[in-house]
Amino acid sequence: MLEVKNLSFSIQESRSNLEIINDISFTLPEGELLVITGPNGGGKSTLARLIMGIAQPTGGRILFDGTDLTDLSVTERARLGIGYAFQQPPRFKGLTVRKLLSLAHGATLPEDECCQYLTNVGLCSKDYLNREVDNSLSGGEVKRIEIASILARSPKLAIFDEPEAGIDLWSFSMLVDTFRRMHAAGERSLIIISHQERLISLADKIMVVDHGIVRAYGSRDEIYPSLMGQFSCGYNTKGEAI
């Protein structure tokens, strides 16, 4: 279980402290899906980076399965079972999809297992297994490959920062189906940062963060109706999620 206690994060700006995250507390039980939503610039991604250890809090504590993570590095948190998917996944020229999945798993994966992970995110494995994770792949392809790498690693807690960002409508639909299956399996806890109503509707719990403060927090049935129509659920003229 994840426990976030009075978490704060501030930066020095113009001789004063700017509070980015202000006294946030919540718990995420094993197997639950939490969606964090709210206006752009409200602190959602910062909160995710603090949990992963990419940034260090200026106050509060983070505990995972009873272990205090607050002063641990990204690597140490990863070893304890936390995974993180970036809003814009990195690309690696010279690194094949098969090698990436094996690195994520921590050992060389047989071809059939690699294929299954790709199939689970809606990719034809034979078309991608030996391709490089470089600029020849679309945003939606890289996003789904990153999720496949999370599945290959099988963390206890997986954090996804705006997985809908920059992908087309078809890829987004595949992502929704993937997250639905991941949650139904009950094998890991999930945190998804999103504005998209279709992703928000998958949540067990919803947290609304604005100006670094929790504005609302509760079950999907309690929070979801009040969010309908507040955030983007459409696509731009290029078919990208907005």
SERO-4910 file (N, C-alpha, C, O; in steps of 0.05 Angstrom, whole numbers):
BEGIN
 pado doro    nc1    nc2    nc3   cac1   cac2   cac3    cc1    cc2    cc3    oc1    oc2    oc3
  Met    A     17    -24      0      0      0      0     17     25      0     38     26     14
  Leu    A      9     45    -16     23     71    -17     10     90      3    -15     92      4
  Glu    A     26    103     19     16    123     38     32    149     34     56    150     36
  Val    A     17    170     27     29    196     23     19    214     46     -5    217     50
  Lys    A     38    225     62     31    239     86     41    268     86     65    272     87
  Asn    A     23    287     84     29    315     86     51    323     67     70    338     75
  Leu    A     50    314     43     71    318     23     71    347     13     50    357      5
  Ser    A     94    360     13     97    387      3    122    389    -15    141    374    -11
  Phe    A    121    408    -34    144    413    -51    143    443    -59    123    452    -70
  Ser    A    164    457    -52    166    485    -59    192    492    -72    212    477    -68
  Ile    A    193    514    -87    217    523    -99    221    552    -92    202    567    -86
  Gln    A    246    561    -93    253    589    -87    249    605   -112    261    599   -133
  Glu    A    233    626   -110    228    643   -133    225    672   -124    207    679   -108
  Ser    A    242    689   -135    241    718   -128    240    723    -98    223    738    -87
  Arg    A    259    710    -84    263    714    -55    240    703    -38    238    710    -14
  Ser    A    222    687    -50    201    675    -34    197    646    -43    205    639    -65
  Asn    A    184    631    -27    178    603    -33    152    601    -49    132    612    -41
  Leu    A    154    586    -71    130    581    -87    122    552    -82    136    533    -88
  Glu    A     98    548    -70     88    522    -63     76    508    -88     56    518    -99
  Ile    A     89    487    -97     79    471   -120     60    449   -110     39    445   -123
  Ile    A     68    436    -89     51    416    -76     48    424    -46     68    429    -33
  Asn    A     23    425    -37     19    436    -10      3    417      7    -22    415      6
  Asp    A     17    402     24      5    386     46    -15    365     35    -38    364     44
  Ile    A     -7    349     16    -24    329      4    -21    302     19      2    293     24
  Ser    A    -43    290     26    -43    264     39    -64    246     26    -86    254     19
  Phe    A    -57    220     22    -76    200     12    -63    173     15    -39    170     19
  Thr    A    -80    152     12    -70    125     12    -81    111    -13   -102    117    -23
  Leu    A    -65     92    -23    -73     76    -46    -70     46    -38    -47     36    -38
  Pro    A    -92     33    -32    -90      4    -25    -81    -13    -48    -83     -5    -72
  Glu    A    -71    -36    -42    -62    -55    -62    -84    -62    -82   -106    -68    -74
  Gly    A    -78    -60   -108    -97    -68   -129   -116    -47   -138   -132    -51   -156
  Glu    A   -116    -23   -125   -134     -2   -133   -122     16   -155    -98     18   -158
  Leu    A   -140     29   -169   -133     48   -190   -141     76   -181   -165     82   -177
  Leu    A   -122     94   -179   -127    122   -172   -121    139   -197   -100    137   -209
  Val    A   -141    156   -204   -136    175   -225   -133    203   -212   -150    211   -197
  Ile    A   -111    216   -219   -107    244   -210   -112    262   -233   -100    259   -255
  Thr    A   -131    281   -229   -138    299   -251   -139    328   -240   -135    333   -216
  Gly    A   -145    346   -258   -146    374   -250   -134    392   -272   -124    381   -292
  Pro    A   -136    418   -269   -126    437   -290    -97    434   -295    -81    425   -278
  Asn    A    -89    441   -319    -60    441   -326    -45    459   -308    -54    481   -300
  Gly    A    -21    451   -300     -4    467   -282    -12    466   -253     -2    482   -237
  Gly    A    -30    447   -246    -39    446   -219    -22    430   -200    -26    431   -176
  Gly    A     -2    416   -211     16    401   -193     14    371   -196     28    356   -181
  Lys    A     -2    361   -215     -6    332   -217     20    317   -224     27    297   -211
  Ser    A     34    326   -245     58    312   -253     80    315   -232     95    296   -228
  Thr    A     81    337   -218    100    341   -196     95    320   -174    114    309   -163
  Leu    A     70    316   -168     63    297   -147     72    269   -156     83    254   -139
  Ala    A     68    262   -181     77    235   -191    107    233   -189    118    212   -181
  Arg    A    122    254   -197    151    253   -196    161    251   -167    182    238   -162
  Leu    A    147    263   -148    155    260   -120    152    232   -111    168    222    -96
  Ile    A    130    218   -119    126    191   -111    147    173   -122    157    154   -109
  Met    A    155    178   -147    175    161   -161    203    168   -151    222    152   -154
  Gly    A    208    192   -140    234    200   -131    250    216   -151    274    221   -147
  Ile    A    237    224   -173    250    241   -193    255    269   -181    274    282   -188
  Ala    A    237    277   -163    241    302   -148    238    295   -118    225    275   -111
  Gln    A    251    311   -101    250    306    -73    232    326    -58    234    350    -63
  Pro    A    214    317    -41    196    335    -27    211    353     -7    232    346      2
  Thr    A    198    376     -2    209    394     19    195    389     45    202    402     66
  Gly    A    175    372     45    161    365     70    144    340     66    136    334     44
  Gly    A    138    326     88    121    303     87    136    277     83    161    277     81
  Arg    A    121    255     82    133    229     80    118    212     59     94    217     53
  Ile    A    132    193     47    121    174     28    128    146     37    152    140     41
  Leu    A    108    129     42    113    102     51    101     82     30     79     87     19
  Phe    A    114     60     26    105     39      8    109     12     20    132      4     26
  Asp    A     87     -2     25     88    -28     39    103    -25     65    118    -44     73
  Gly    A     99     -3     79    112      1    105    140     12    105    151     18    126
  Thr    A    152     14     81    179     25     78    178     54     72    164     63     54
  Asp    A    194     70     87    195     99     82    212    104     58    236     99     57
  Leu    A    199    115     37    213    120     12    225    148     10    240    154     -9
  Thr    A    218    165     29    222    194     25    250    202     17    254    219      0
  Asp    A    270    189     28    298    196     22    311    176      3    335    178     -2
  Leu    A    295    158     -9    307    138    -27    309    149    -55    293    166    -63
  Ser    A    327    138    -71    331    146    -99    311    133   -117    296    115   -108
  Val    A    310    142   -142    293    129   -162    299    100   -164    281     83   -165
  Thr    A    325     93   -166    333     65   -169    324     48   -145    314     26   -149
  Glu    A    327     59   -121    318     44    -98    288     39    -97    278     18    -89
  Arg    A    273     59   -106    244     57   -107    236     37   -128    217     21   -125
  Ala    A    250     37   -151    244     18   -172    249    -11   -162    233    -29   -168
  Arg    A    270    -15   -147    276    -41   -136    255    -51   -117    250    -75   -114
  Leu    A    241    -32   -104    220    -39    -85    193    -44   -100    174    -53    -87
  Gly    A    193    -39   -126    169    -46   -141    152    -23   -151    128    -26   -155
  Ile    A    164      0   -156    149     23   -167    159     28   -196    183     29   -201
  Gly    A    140     30   -214    146     36   -242    134     62   -251    113     71   -240
  Tyr    A    146     75   -271    138    102   -279    138    104   -309    158     97   -322
  Ala    A    116    113   -321    114    117   -350    112    147   -355     93    160   -346
  Phe    A    131    158   -370    132    187   -375    110    196   -394    100    181   -411
  Gln    A    103    222   -391     84    234   -409     94    233   -438     79    227   -457
  Gln    A    120    237   -442    133    234   -468    155    214   -465    177    221   -457
  Pro    A    150    189   -472    170    167   -468    196    173   -483    195    183   -505
  Pro    A    218    166   -472    244    169   -485    246    150   -509    234    129   -509
  Arg    A    263    157   -528    269    140   -551    298    132   -550    315    148   -541
  Phe    A    304    109   -560    332     98   -558    341     87   -584    335     64   -591
  Lys    A    355    103   -599    366     93   -625    386     71   -619    404     74   -603
  Gly    A    384     49   -634    402     26   -630    391      6   -611    403    -16   -609
  Leu    A    369     12   -596    358     -7   -577    332    -18   -589    314     -3   -595
  Thr    A    331    -44   -592    307    -57   -604    285    -59   -582    290    -59   -558
  Val    A    260    -63   -592    238    -67   -574    242    -92   -557    237    -92   -533
  Arg    A    252   -113   -569    257   -138   -554    277   -133   -532    273   -143   -510
  Lys    A    299   -119   -538    319   -114   -518    308    -96   -495    314   -101   -472
  Leu    A    292    -76   -502    279    -59   -482    262    -75   -463    263    -71   -439
  Leu    A    246    -93   -474    229   -109   -457    245   -127   -438    238   -131   -415
  Ser    A    267   -138   -449    284   -155   -432    298   -139   -410    300   -148   -387
  Leu    A    307   -114   -417    319    -97   -396    298    -90   -374    305    -90   -351
  Ala    A    274    -85   -383    253    -78   -363    247   -102   -345    243    -99   -321
  His    A    248   -126   -357    242   -151   -342    265   -158   -323    260   -170   -302
  Gly    A    289   -150   -330    312   -156   -314    326   -181   -322    345   -190   -309
  Ala    A    318   -193   -344    331   -218   -355    322   -221   -383    301   -210   -391
  Thr    A    336   -237   -399    329   -241   -427    302   -255   -428    298   -277   -417
  Leu    A    284   -243   -443    257   -255   -446    256   -272   -471    267   -265   -492
  Pro    A    243   -295   -470    239   -311   -493    221   -296   -513    205   -279   -505
  Glu    A    224   -302   -538    209   -288   -559    179   -289   -555    165   -269   -559
  Asp    A    169   -312   -546    140   -314   -543    129   -296   -521    107   -286   -523
  Glu    A    145   -292   -500    137   -275   -478    137   -246   -487    119   -230   -481
  Cys    A    158   -238   -502    159   -211   -513    135   -206   -531    123   -184   -529
  Cys    A    128   -225   -547    106   -222   -565     80   -218   -550     62   -203   -558
  Gln    A     77   -233   -528     52   -231   -512     49   -203   -500     27   -192   -499
  Tyr    A     71   -191   -490     70   -164   -478     62   -144   -500     46   -126   -494
  Leu    A     72   -147   -524     65   -129   -545     36   -133   -554     21   -114   -559
  Thr    A     27   -158   -555     -1   -164   -562    -20   -151   -541    -41   -142   -548
  Asn    A    -11   -152   -516    -28   -141   -495    -33   -111   -497    -52   -101   -485
  Val    A    -16    -97   -511    -20    -68   -515    -29    -62   -544    -27    -39   -553
  Gly    A    -38    -82   -558    -49    -78   -584    -30    -75   -607    -37    -63   -627
  Leu    A     -5    -85   -604     14    -84   -626     19   -111   -637     21   -131   -623
  Cys    A     22   -113   -664     29   -138   -677     58   -143   -672     76   -129   -682
  Ser    A     64   -164   -656     91   -168   -646    112   -172   -668    134   -162   -666
  Lys    A    105   -186   -689    124   -191   -710    132   -165   -725    154   -164   -737
  Asp    A    115   -145   -724    122   -119   -737    140   -102   -720    152    -83   -730
  Tyr    A    142   -107   -694    156    -89   -676    179   -101   -661    197    -86   -652
  Leu    A    180   -127   -658    199   -140   -640    228   -131   -645    243   -126   -626
  Asn    A    236   -129   -670    264   -123   -677    267    -95   -687    289    -88   -698
  Arg    A    247    -78   -684    250    -50   -691    263    -35   -669    262    -42   -645
  Glu    A    277    -13   -676    290      4   -656    269     23   -644    250     31   -657
  Val    A    273     30   -619    255     48   -605    265     77   -611    276     90   -594
  Asp    A    262     85   -636    273    111   -645    251    128   -658    227    122   -654
  Asn    A    259    148   -673    240    167   -684    224    155   -707    206    169   -718
  Ser    A    229    130   -715    213    118   -736    186    109   -725    167    103   -741
  Leu    A    183    108   -699    158    101   -686    141    125   -680    151    146   -674
  Ser    A    115    122   -683     97    144   -676     94    147   -646    103    130   -631
  Gly    A     82    169   -638     78    174   -609     61    152   -596     67    143   -574
  Gly    A     40    143   -611     23    122   -600     38     96   -598     33     81   -579
  Glu    A     55     90   -617     70     65   -616     90     65   -593     91     45   -578
  Val    A    104     87   -589    124     89   -567    109     87   -540    119     75   -522
  Lys    A     86    100   -539     71    100   -514     63     71   -506     65     63   -483
  Arg    A     54     56   -526     45     29   -520     69     10   -515     67     -8   -499
  Ile    A     91     15   -528    115      0   -522    125      5   -493    133    -13   -479
  Glu    A    123     30   -485    130     37   -457    112     22   -438    122     12   -417
  Ile    A     86     21   -443     68      6   -426     74    -23   -426     73    -36   -405
  Ala    A     82    -34   -449     90    -62   -451    114    -67   -433    117    -88   -421
  Ser    A    133    -47   -432    156    -50   -415    149    -50   -386    161    -64   -369
  Ile    A    128    -34   -379    118    -35   -351    107    -62   -344    111    -73   -323
  Leu    A     91    -73   -363     80   -100   -359    102   -121   -356    100   -139   -339
  Ala    A    123   -118   -372    146   -137   -370    160   -135   -344    170   -155   -333
  Arg    A    161   -111   -333    174   -107   -307    156   -116   -284    166   -124   -263
  Ser    A    130   -114   -288    110   -122   -268    114   -110   -240    118   -124   -221
  Pro    A    114    -83   -239    117    -70   -213     92    -73   -196     70    -78   -206
  Lys    A     95    -69   -170     72    -70   -152     55    -45   -155     31    -46   -152
  Leu    A     69    -22   -162     55      3   -166     65     15   -193     89     18   -196
  Ala    A     47     20   -211     54     32   -237     41     60   -239     17     63   -234
  Ile    A     57     80   -246     48    108   -248     50    116   -277     70    113   -290
  Phe    A     28    127   -288     26    135   -316     19    165   -317     -2    173   -308
  Asp    A     38    181   -328     34    210   -329     22    218   -356     36    218   -377
  Glu    A     -4    224   -356    -19    232   -380    -13    214   -404     -2    223   -424
  Pro    A    -20    188   -402    -14    169   -424    -28    176   -450    -20    167   -471
  Glu    A    -49    193   -449    -63    201   -474    -49    223   -490    -57    229   -512
  Ala    A    -28    235   -478    -16    259   -490     -4    252   -518     13    234   -520
  Gly    A    -12    267   -538      1    266   -564     -5    241   -581     10    235   -599
  Ile    A    -26    226   -574    -31    202   -590    -58    204   -604    -75    220   -597
  Asp    A    -61    187   -624    -86    188   -641   -109    174   -627   -105    160   -607
  Leu    A   -132    177   -638   -156    166   -626   -156    136   -624   -164    125   -604
  Trp    A   -146    122   -645   -145     93   -645   -126     83   -623   -133     65   -608
  Ser    A   -102     96   -621    -83     88   -601    -94     93   -573    -90     77   -555
  Phe    A   -109    115   -570   -120    121   -544   -141    100   -536   -141     91   -513
  Ser    A   -157     91   -555   -176     70   -549   -162     44   -540   -172     30   -522
  Met    A   -140     38   -553   -124     14   -545   -113     17   -517   -112     -2   -502
  Leu    A   -104     42   -510    -94     47   -483   -115     43   -462   -110     31   -441
  Val    A   -139     53   -468   -161     50   -449   -166     20   -444   -170     12   -421
  Asp    A   -167      4   -465   -172    -24   -462   -149    -38   -446   -154    -55   -430
  Thr    A   -124    -29   -451   -101    -40   -437   -103    -35   -407    -99    -52   -390
  Phe    A   -109    -10   -400   -112     -3   -372   -135    -17   -359   -134    -25   -335
  Arg    A   -157    -21   -373   -180    -36   -362   -172    -65   -356   -179    -75   -335
  Arg    A   -156    -77   -374   -147   -105   -369   -127   -106   -345   -129   -124   -329
  Met    A   -109    -86   -345    -90    -86   -323   -103    -84   -296    -96    -97   -277
  His    A   -123    -67   -294   -138    -63   -269   -154    -87   -262   -155    -95   -239
  Ala    A   -167    -99   -282   -183   -123   -276   -167   -146   -266   -176   -162   -251
  Ala    A   -141   -148   -275   -124   -169   -266   -118   -167   -237   -112   -187   -224
  Gly    A   -118   -143   -226   -114   -139   -197    -86   -145   -187    -82   -150   -163
  Glu    A    -67   -145   -205    -40   -153   -198    -23   -130   -188     -1   -135   -177
  Arg    A    -32   -105   -192    -16    -82   -185    -34    -58   -179    -57    -57   -188
  Ser    A    -23    -40   -164    -37    -14   -160    -30      5   -182     -7      3   -193
  Leu    A    -48     22   -190    -44     40   -213    -50     69   -205    -70     74   -191
  Ile    A    -33     87   -214    -39    115   -212    -37    126   -241    -17    123   -254
  Ile    A    -59    138   -250    -60    150   -277    -66    179   -274    -86    187   -262
  Ile    A    -49    196   -286    -55    225   -287    -68    230   -314    -56    224   -335
  Ser    A    -92    241   -314   -106    244   -339   -128    265   -337   -139    271   -316
  His    A   -134    277   -361   -157    294   -364   -180    280   -378   -202    290   -379
  Gln    A   -175    256   -388   -194    242   -405   -215    228   -390   -209    212   -372
  Glu    A   -240    233   -397   -262    222   -382   -263    191   -383   -271    178   -364
  Arg    A   -254    180   -406   -255    151   -409   -235    137   -390   -239    115   -380
  Leu    A   -213    151   -385   -193    140   -365   -203    146   -337   -200    129   -319
  Ile    A   -213    169   -332   -223    176   -305   -245    157   -297   -247    150   -273
  Ser    A   -261    148   -316   -283    130   -309   -274    102   -300   -291     87   -290
  Leu    A   -249     95   -305   -239     69   -296   -231     69   -267   -227     47   -256
  Ala    A   -229     92   -254   -217     94   -228   -234     82   -206   -259     81   -207
  Asp    A   -220     72   -185   -233     66   -160   -236     92   -143   -257     97   -131
  Lys    A   -214    108   -143   -214    133   -130   -205    155   -149   -189    150   -167
  Ile    A   -215    179   -145   -208    202   -161   -198    224   -143   -211    230   -123
  Met    A   -176    237   -150   -166    260   -136   -163    283   -155   -152    281   -177
  Val    A   -174    306   -147   -172    330   -163   -152    349   -150   -155    357   -127
  Val    A   -130    355   -165   -109    372   -154   -108    398   -170   -107    398   -194
  Asp    A   -108    420   -155   -107    447   -168    -91    465   -150    -96    466   -126
  His    A    -71    479   -162    -53    497   -146    -40    482   -123    -36    493   -102
  Gly    A    -33    456   -129    -19    441   -109    -35    431    -85    -24    421    -66
  Ile    A    -61    434    -87    -79    427    -65   -100    407    -74   -109    409    -97
  Val    A   -107    388    -57   -128    369    -64   -155    383    -61   -163    390    -39
  Arg    A   -168    387    -84   -194    401    -83   -217    381    -79   -238    388    -68
  Ala    A   -213    356    -87   -234    335    -83   -220    308    -83   -200    304    -98
  Tyr    A   -230    290    -67   -218    263    -66   -240    244    -56   -252    249    -35
  Gly    A   -244    223    -70   -264    203    -62   -268    182    -83   -252    179   -101
  Ser    A   -288    166    -79   -294    144    -98   -303    155   -125   -311    178   -127
  Arg    A   -301    138   -145   -310    146   -172   -339    156   -171   -346    176   -184
  Asp    A   -356    142   -157   -385    149   -156   -389    176   -143   -408    190   -150
  Glu    A   -371    183   -124   -374    209   -111   -364    232   -128   -376    253   -128
  Ile    A   -341    228   -141   -328    250   -155   -334    252   -184   -336    274   -195
  Tyr    A   -336    230   -198   -338    230   -227   -361    246   -238   -357    261   -257
  Pro    A   -386    245   -227   -408    260   -238   -402    290   -239   -411    304   -258
  Ser    A   -388    301   -219   -383    330   -219   -361    338   -239   -358    362   -245
  Leu    A   -346    318   -249   -325    325   -268   -334    324   -297   -320    334   -314
  Met    A   -356    312   -302   -365    308   -330   -366    335   -345   -379    354   -337
  Gly    A   -350    335   -367   -350    359   -384   -330    380   -375   -326    400   -390
  Gln    A   -318    378   -351   -299    398   -342   -272    397   -357   -260    418   -362
  Phe    A   -264    372   -364   -238    369   -376   -240    358   -404   -262    349   -412
  Ser    A   -219    360   -419   -219    352   -447   -225    323   -451   -215    306   -437
  Cys    A   -242    318   -470   -247    290   -478   -247    288   -508   -257    268   -519
  Gly    A   -236    308   -522   -237    309   -551   -209    306   -563   -190    299   -550
  Tyr    A   -209    310   -589   -184    307   -605   -182    331   -624   -202    342   -632
  Asn    A   -157    339   -630   -154    361   -648   -156    352   -677   -162    329   -683
  Thr    A   -151    370   -696   -155    364   -724   -135    343   -735   -140    331   -756
  Lys    A   -114    338   -720    -95    317   -727   -102    290   -715    -88    270   -719
  Gly    A   -124    289   -701   -132    264   -688   -117    259   -662   -118    236   -652
  Glu    A   -103    279   -651    -88    276   -626   -106    283   -602   -123    301   -603
  Ala    A   -102    268   -580   -117    274   -556   -109    302   -546    -85    309   -546
  Ile    A   -129    317   -537   -123    344   -526   -136    347   -498   -134    368   -485
***
